[in-house]
């Protein structure tokens, strides 16, 4: 391999950082979702209120993961590790919820 065919090395590794425009769009989207979350507290929707707020929280988490954690442009290995972490978190939440929902109330309380 001669010196002409080598690519110049960069001092950075990994993907390029997001542009200012994408950061601003992510900020606007997160602020809009924050407004939806705060506004949903004043609207009586019954059980759908919790479902809507969880959906908004998932949307906010996806924006943070894609833009700020750079999972959209990074290596597939990092995306798999992030998915495994969130799958583990989902499993722990599901098991905790299953434990909570299957408890029998005590007679004296």
C-alpha positions in Angstrom: 0.0 0.0 0.0 1.6 3.2 -1.1 1.2 6.7 0.3 -1.1 7.9 -2.5 -3.8 5.4 -1.8 -4.2 5.9 1.9 -7.0 8.0 3.2 -6.1 10.8 5.4 -6.9 10.1 9.1 -9.2 12.3 11.0 -8.7 13.1 14.6 -12.4 12.3 15.2 -14.0 8.9 15.3 -17.7 8.1 14.9 -20.4 9.8 13.1 -20.7 13.5 12.4 -22.5 15.5 15.0 -26.1 16.6 14.1 -26.5 20.0 12.4 -27.8 23.1 14.0 -31.0 22.8 12.0 -31.7 19.2 13.2 -30.9 20.2 16.8 -33.4 23.1 16.6 -36.1 20.9 15.0 -35.6 18.3 17.8 -35.8 21.1 20.4 -39.1 22.4 18.9 -40.5 18.9 18.7 -39.6 18.2 22.4 -41.1 21.5 23.5 -44.3 20.8 21.6 -44.5 17.4 23.2 -43.9 19.0 26.6 -46.8 21.3 25.9 -49.0 18.4 25.0 -48.0 16.6 28.2 -48.7 19.7 30.3 -52.0 20.3 28.5 -53.2 16.8 28.9 -53.1 17.3 32.7 -56.0 19.8 32.3 -58.2 17.6 30.0 -60.2 14.9 31.7 -59.8 11.9 29.5 -60.2 9.1 32.0 -57.9 6.1 31.5 -56.9 7.4 28.0 -54.9 10.2 29.8 -52.3 7.7 30.9 -52.1 6.0 27.5 -51.7 9.4 25.8 -49.0 10.5 28.2 -47.1 7.2 27.8 -47.3 7.6 24.0 -45.9 11.2 24.3 -43.1 10.0 26.5 -42.2 7.3 24.0 -42.1 9.9 21.2 -39.8 12.1 23.3 -37.5 9.2 24.1 -37.3 8.3 20.4 -36.4 11.9 19.4 -33.6 12.0 22.1 -32.3 8.6 21.0 -32.3 9.4 17.3 -31.0 12.9 17.4 -28.9 13.4 20.5 -27.6 9.8 21.0 -27.0 9.7 17.2 -28.4 6.2 16.9 -29.6 6.9 13.4 -26.1 7.5 12.0 -23.9 5.4 14.3 -22.7 1.8 13.9 -25.2 -1.0 13.9 -23.5 -2.5 16.9 -24.3 0.5 19.0 -28.0 0.4 17.8 -28.2 -3.2 18.8 -26.8 -2.5 22.3 -29.2 0.4 22.7 -32.1 -1.9 21.7 -31.0 -4.6 24.1 -30.9 -2.0 26.9 -34.4 -0.8 26.2 -35.6 -4.4 25.8 -34.2 -5.2 29.2 -35.9 -2.1 30.7 -39.2 -3.1 29.1 -38.8 -6.6 30.6 -38.2 -5.2 34.1 -41.2 -2.9 33.8 -43.4 -5.7 32.6 -42.3 -8.0 35.4 -42.8 -5.3 38.0 -46.3 -4.5 36.6 -47.2 -8.2 36.6 -46.2 -8.4 40.2 -48.2 -5.3 41.1 -51.3 -6.4 39.3 -51.4 -10.0 40.7 -51.1 -9.0 44.4 -54.1 -9.9 46.6 -55.1 -7.2 49.1 -54.8 -8.1 52.8 -58.1 -8.6 54.7 -57.3 -6.0 57.5 -56.6 -3.1 55.2 
